[in-house]
Amino acid sequence: MSRIGKRTLIIPEKVNVELNEQKLTVKGPKGELSLNIEKCIKVNIEDSKITVEPVNQLKHTREMHGTTNANIKNMLIGVTEGYTKGLEIVGVGYRFTVKGNTLSVQDGKSHLDNIEIPADITVKQVSNTEIELSGIDKCAIGKFAAEIRDLRKPEPYKGKGIHYVGEHLRRKEGKKASK
């Protein structure tokens, strides 16, 4: 049985949680999120506590037990506090530009990469080389940040490319000059 799945989640104040058949809806001050619960998982809402229980002991059920609990916790945090993720770009002439709901990335290619910003995510330009993604859905923010990072992954020799703020990059030593 999953240790994460066993934990009891406490519903914060100003948050409303509803369960209609297999659809869980969480409403809070920052917005509303919903999650489809698999049939092998049972969610109980009592007073201001949420518990997640497996229906059987099949492998898939055990896998989804902790995952469902973690997803519900992420929803509760998202509608109360929200999530942020920072990206920075390293390289000569590399920069981010936010115009309306479009993010332009200049990353050493012959053309600009223009990315449409999803409706539920806000992008704040901290500087020319740094942006901050924020929103209530942790999964959507992580996915969008990964799409941006995939445009130019950091290379191990000079560190040029797009990486997360605070990410440790594994650097390699260049070739030695022969004697």
N, C-alpha and C positions, 0 to 999 in steps of 0.2 A: 504494500500500500504506500502511496506517495506521501512523503512528509509535508510537502508544500500543499498537497490536496487536503490534508487534514486540518490545516489552520483555519481558524474562524475569522472571517472578515467583519469588521465593524463599520457600519454605514455612518458616514459623517453627517453632521447637522446640515440642513438645507439641501440634502440629497434625497431624491425619491427613487426607489427601486421597485420595478413591477415585473412580474413573471406571468406571461400569457402563453400557456402550453409550453413550447420549447424556445420562446423568444424572451430574452431578458433585456429590459430597457432601463437605463440609468439616466436620470435628469438631475442637473446641478446648476450652479450659478454660471458656469462657463458654457454650458450647452447640453446636448443630449447624445448618447451613444447607445447602440443596441448590439446584441450578440445572439447568434443562433446556437443554442445548447444542443449537443448531440443526444440522441435517445438513450445512450448507455450511461448518461450522467444525470443525477437528480440534484437539483438546487433547492435548498430550503431557506426561506426568509422568515425569521422569527424576531420580533421586537426590532432591534437595530443591529441584527447579526445575520450574516450569510454563511451557510455551510454547504459544502459540495460533497456528494457521496456517489460512489460507483454503484451501478445496479448489479453488475456481475464482476467476475474476476478474470475476464478475458484480457489478452495482451493489449488490444486497442483501448479497452476501457481504462486499464491502469495507466496507459500513456496519456489519455485525455483528462484524467482526474486532476493532476497537478497543473496541466496546461489551462484547463478551464478556470481553476482557482486563480491562477496568475493573471489571466485575461480579465477576469472580473475585478481584481485588485487594480490593474492598470486603468480600467474604466473609472473606478471610484476616484483614483488620484487625478485622472485626466479632467473630469468634470468639476473638480474642486480647485486644483492648483494649475493644471496644464503641464505640458512638456516642452522643453527647448533642446535643440541640438545645434551645435556650432560647426561650421565648415570653414576652412581657410585654404587659400591657394598659394603655392610657392613657385616662383619662377620669374624671370625677367619679362616684363610686359604682360604677365598673367593678371587678370582682374575679373571681378564680378560686377554686373550692373543690373539693378532692379528697375524696371519700367512698367508700372501698372501691375498686371498679373503675368508678366513675362520676365524670366531671369536670363540675361545674356552672359555667357561665359566665354572669355577670351583666354584660351589655354594653349597657345603656341601653334594652333592649326591655321590654315590659310583662310578660314571662315569662322564666324561667330557661331557658337552653339546656343540656340534659343530654346528655352524650356518653358512650357506652360505651367504656371504654379497652380496646384489644386485648390479648390474653393475653401476647403477646411484648414488650410495651412497658410500662415502669414510668414513672409520673408522680410527680415529687417537687415539692411546693409549697415554693418558696423564700420567698415572701411572698404577701400577698393579691393582688398584681398581677403576680407572676412565677411561672412553672412551668418545670420542666426535664424533657424527655422523654429516656429512655435505653433502649437495647436493643442487640441484635447485628445487626439487619437495617436497613441504612442506608435502603433504599427504603421500608420500612414506617414508619420514623420520619418521613421526609420527607413521606410521604403523610398521616399522621395530623396532623402539624404544619400542613400545608396545609389540611386539613379544619377545624381549629380556627381558623386565620387567616381562612378564608372566612366565618365567622360574622359578623365585623365587620372588614372591611378598613380599614386606616388611611386617613383622609381627609386631603387635602393642605393644608387651611387651618389647622386646630388640631392635627392629628396624632393625633386621637382614634381608638382602635381597637386591634386586636391586631396586633402585629408581632414579628418575630424579634429576639432580642437581638443588638445590633450592626448591625442593618439600617439603612441610610441611607435616610431618607424624603425625597422631593423635596417641598419646601414651596412653596406659592404665596402671593403677597401678596394681601390682601383688597382690596375695592373702596375707592377713594379717595372722600373726602367732596367733594361738588361745592361750588364757590365762588360 
